[in-house]
Amino acid sequence: MDYCRQNSTSAILTNAGPLAAEEIDKIITYYNLKSPDGNPLSGAKKFNLMVKTHLGPVEDETSVVYLKGESCANIYLDWKAVQETTRRKLPFGIAQIGKAFRNEITVKQFMFRTREFEQMDVEYFVKPGTEDNHYAYFKQNRWDFYTQALSLNSKNLRFRQHDKDELVFYAKEAWDVEYNFGENGFKELEGIHNRTDYDTKQHSKFSGQDLTYFDSEDNSRYLPYIVETSAGFNRMFLAIMFEFYSEQELTNAKGETETRILLKLPHNLAPFKLAILPLMKKDGLGEYAFELYSKLRKSGISCDYDEAGSIGKRYRRQDENGTPYCVCVDYQTLEDNTVTIRDRDTMEQRRIVIEELSNLIK
């Protein structure tokens, strides 16, 4: 048990992933490990993360199939056909979003462990010898996406390089983008991998097809290298919720304490940019507000319409939806075509003419 003697318990547990079942059994015995309740541990067991099912009306061994554990497999199979039909020159990439299925041992921790989830992949096919430059580009590109496009706080993000003992044997380099999910700590959002030519080589070998790319610039043929980014849509959504969801304790007009749920989404992420709210449904306010809502929708502005309940409750609903601005149509609107604009984040209100509404959309 030289491995146990040369490493601390915390180091062993942190890097237990690559260990074989027999090695884990030896560690359990050496340290006399127990469960949190003090019960003896069983021997290590192998789990199949692939979801097994049957395809067709007859359930026998001939109809056994497995749901895909990664959504990117189709790209490796189809890249040559895509390249030829679109007449793309290298480098070029294929992006997709799709479902993946894994037979997780436990499903918990919000969206971290689910048996069905959405993956987003980019497989970028490059000339051998240029992969390092493309890899560096995608690392920076993905960081900029999270900090700029999604406006996540850079303090909640970090890169983590795969250790040698966890690096897949065919990968030249691999980094994860991780987000700090509060008490759950840093968890992976996206992986960025230099997969070399392993995938194109394996598919060419087992399909018997020539999958080489003809490079007309230097009159040569080669199997492309692949630079990959693979992100979990579910986790990305959860990171946005962790970043922008908050609850505020406010005192209402009656002196009572109430909780305001605020989803402080950046404008580009907000499902609705404006919410059109008539002060009341009567006296023509509802008709005016709905006509304004229809015009804005036709002009391409994503907006919501809500006339149910008091104006205060409707403001709260839109705060929870993440809508940046509420537009209140009141009696003065019928006189001078001005409306009251309420800011989601500050709750400040001001009047503007209707023609200025489009200027609010950033």
N, C-alpha and C positions, 0 to 999 in steps of 0.2 A: 504493500500500500504506500509506495513512495509518493504517489500523487497526493494523498491525504497529508503525509508528513511535510511535504514541501509547500502546501497551500493552506491558507486560513479557511475556516468554515465559511465565512462570508464570500470569499473569493470562489470557493467551490460551488456554492449555491448560485452565485451570480452568473457563472459560466457553465452551468450544468447542461445546457441545451445540446451540445454535441456528444455528450457521454452516452455510451451504450447501456442497455438495461443491466448487463452484468456488472458494469462499473458502478452504476448507481446502487445496486444491491450491496456491493462491497462498502460503499461509503455509508450506507444506512447501518450496516453491521459495525463498521469501525467506530463511528461516532455514537452508536446506540441511539439513533434519532427516533423521536416520538412525535405524535401529532400534537397540535396545540392543546388538546385535552389530556395529553399524557398517555395516549393509547399507542400500542405498537404499530409500526408501519408495515404494510404488505410489501411484497416484492414489486419491482418496477414492471409495468405492463406497457405493451405497445398498443397505440391507438391509431386507427385508420381515419385520417381526416377527410378522406374522400366520401361523398354521399352516394351510397349505392342504391340502385333501383332497377326496375325492369322496364324494357321498352317493348311494347307489343301486347297482344291479348293473352299470351301464354307466359307464365312465370316459371322458367326453368333456367338452367345454366347458360343456355344459348342466348337468352334475352337480357342478361345482366349488363348494365351500363353504369357509368359513373357521371354525375353532374360535374361540370368543370370547376376546378378549384381556383382557376385564374381566368380572367376574362380576355387575356392577351393572346391565348393560343391560336385563335383564328388568324391573327395578323401574321404569325410566323408561317402559317400554311398558305396564306393568300398573297403574300407580299409580291411574289414574282408576277402573278397575274395582274395585280394592281399596277405594278411598274410598267408592264408591257402595254396594258390597255390605255393607261394615261400618258405613256411615253415620257415618264419622268426620268430625269438624270439624277444620279447621286450627287450630293446627299438629298434624300427626301424622307418624309415621315408619314406614318399612318396613325391617326388618333381615333379613339373610340371610347364609349362608355358602355358597360354591360354588367350583367349579374354574374356573381360567383357564389359558390356554395362550399361550405366546409363543415364537417361534422365536429364542431367544437365540443370539448368535454364539458364546459360550463358556459352558460350564456348569462352574462351579468355585466356590471360596470357600464351602464348606459348602452352605448353603441360600440364598445370596444370589442365585444365578442358576440357576434350574431352568426347564425348558420346561413343566412342569405343576406347579401350585401351588394352594393354597387361599387365597381372599380372603374377608374378612368386611366387609360394608358396612352402613352405615346411611344411608338417604336420608331426610332430614327436610324435609317440605314446609311452607313458612311463607308468611305474608302479606307481599307486597312492602312494604318499609319497616321490617319487624321483623327482617330477617335478621341485622343486626349483633348484636343482643342474643342471638339464638339461637346465633350463631357463637361469641360469647364464652363462652356456657354450655358448648358442646361442647368448646372448647379446655380449659377447666378440668376438665370431666368426664373427658376422656381422660387428662389428667395424673394425676388422682386414681386412675383405673383402674390405671395402671402402677405408681404409687408405693404405693397402698393395697391394692387387690385382688390385684395380682401381687407386691407387696412388693419391687419393684425399687429399688435404691439411686438416689436422686435425683441423685447425683453422676455416675451413668452415663447420665443422660437429659438431653436438651435439646430445645428448640424451635428450628426453623430456618425462617425465612420465605423463601418463594420470591422470588428476585430478579425484577425487571421483565422481564428478557430470557428467563426460564424460566417465567414465569407464563402459563398457558394464556389465550388471547385473550379467552375468555368469562368467566373467573373474576375475581371482585372481590377475593378474598384467598385465600391458601393458605399453610398452615404444615405442616411435617412434625414428627412426634415421632421423634427419633433416639436410638439406644442405642449405647453405646460397646462395640463388640465386640473389645476388646483390641487386638491388633496390626492388626486390620482397620480400626480407627478407628470413628467414628460412622457408622452406617448407618440408613436410614429403616425405621421400624416401621409408621408409620401416617401417612396424609395427611388433613388437615382442610381442606375446600374450601368456599368460598362460590361456588356455580356459577350464581348469579343465576337467570334464567328461561330460560336457553339451551336446556336439555334439553326442558322442557315446550313451549317455543315451536317447536323443531325438529320434535318428534314430531307436534305439531298441524299444522304446515305440510305435512309430507310424507305424513302419513296422511290428511289432509283431514277429520279428526275435530275436533269442538269439545272441547278438553281443559281448558276454563276451569273454575274452581271458583266455585260460587255461594255467596257469603257472606251468610247470612241476617241477620247482625247489622247490616250496613250496606247490605243490598240491592244488592250489587255483584258483578260477575264479573271474575275476573282469572286469569292463569296464575301458579301458585305459584312462588316462588323455592325453591331446593334448597340446604340445608346438608348436606354429605356428610362422613362419616368412612369411610375405607377402609384396612383393616389387613391385613397379610400374616400368616396363621396360622403358616406355616412359620418366618418370622423371629421371631415372638413366642415360639414354642417354643424356638428357638435362643437367644434372649435369656435365657430362663429357665435354660437349661443353662449359659450363660456365667456367670450370676449365682450359681447355687447348687451347681454341680458343683465338687468339689475332690478332691485326693488327698493323703493324709497318710502319712508314714513312721512306722511304729510298731515297737516291739520286742516280740516275742511271748514266751511263757513259756520258750522254749528259748534266748532271747537273740538270736534271728535278726530281721533287719529285714524287714518286709513292708509292702506298700502297702495302705492302706485307702481304698477309693473311697467318697466320701460325697456324696450328693445331698441337700443341706440345704434341702429344699422347705418352704415355709410349710405349716402344717397344712391350710389350705383347698385347697392345690394337690396335696397328696400323694394318689396313687391309692388307697393303702391307709392307713387311720389306725392300724390295729393289725395285728400279725402274731402268730398263735397258734402257739406252738412247743412241742410236748411234749419234755421232756428226753430221753426215749427212747420208742420205739414200744411196748415191752413193759410188762408188769405193770399194764395198764389205763391207762397214761398217755396213749397214743394215742387211745383211745376217749373218755377224759374231755376231752382237748383238742379233739377234733373236735366233740364235743357242744357245748362252749363256743363254738367257732367258729360252729356252725350257729345257736345262739341269738342271737349277736351279729349275724349276717347278717340273721336274721329281724326283729331290732329296728331294722334300718335302718343299722347301722354297717358301713362298708366295711372289710373286713379280709381278710387272707390266711392260709392255713394251709400249713405247711411242716414235714415230718418227715424229709426226706432229708438225710443227712450229719450231721456233728457239729454241736453247738449253736453253736460258734464260727463255722463256715462259714455257718450259716444267719443268724446275726447280720450277717455281712458282706454277704450277699445282700440283706438288707433295708436295710442302710445304702445300698447302691447303688441300690435301688428308691426310696429316699426315705421309707420308712415311719417315722413319728415314734417309735413305741413297739413293742417286742417284748414279748410276754407268754409267759413260760416256765412251763409246767405241769410240776411236779416231784413228788417223793414227799410232800413236806409238804402239797402241794395236796390230796392225797387225805385228809389228816387234818383240815385246818382251813379248807379252801376259800380259801386265800390263794395268790397267784401272785407271781412275780418280774417286775417291770417294768424293762426296760432302755431308757434314754433314748438315742435315736439320736445326738444331738449331743455329749453329754458322756460317753456309755457308762456312766453311773452306774446302779446297780441298787438297787432297794428292793422291799420286799414290801407288798402291799396286798390287801385282801379283794376278791373277784371283783365284788361289787356296786359297787365304786368305779371300775370300768373305764370306764363311760360318762362319768365326770367328766373323763377325760383328753382327750376329744374336744372341741376348741374350735370 
